[in-house]
Amino acid sequence: FKRQIVEKIVKKHGLSYDKDRGLGLEEFFTIYDCTVHQWRAEDLISGEIEGVRVSFSNFYAAKMVKKKNNTETVVQFQGVLFEADFNKKLSSITQIAHVNSRNLAVCRQKANMDDVRFEEIFDVYTTDQIGARYALSPALMENFTLLCLRLDAPVNAVLKDSQIFIAVETWRDDFEPDIRKSLINNETIALYESEIASFTQIVKELNLNRKIW
């Protein structure tokens, strides 16, 4: 299914697909700070969208907690990790933290932004207050709010150097076939096309292809 259906959908977007690879712990720990005993990443989609280099994949991380009579698996994260070029060269680090997320690598000073709706959903942490306002333009804050509402899931991001790292907490195994449904009918294929497109759209929605220096 992945080779015949998912790979063809990905190629329609001019991107590459590798079902056995994904983004790694380095990208995960850019956003999160938690104990991880088990992790896996797969369904790597990568390439360029409107001149912006982008990679995203499924990611799962869990820790093992010893109980009196057994060991329990506690899922720390399940969703999609996304990495792309950012259109500004940053000398500071800025974090967009969803208010309902946990295990985030928050070790910076809080920055108060001027977008009321954005601040209802996100907290911003940064190594430099001026740098945070340079990284987060009013348009980017508005677009990030709309992205979170469209995906209907907590979204977190870190902006550093010339990159943006995004984690979408879907709490499901994305890009996987549902064996309860026919995998060859048009409705099922359309669902996978929509799911993949929902992540490729991030480049355009956040204006990552807009070159501002």
Order of alpha helices (4+ residues) and beta strands (2+ residues): alpha-beta-alpha-beta-beta-beta-beta-beta-alpha-beta-alpha-alpha-beta-beta-alpha-alpha
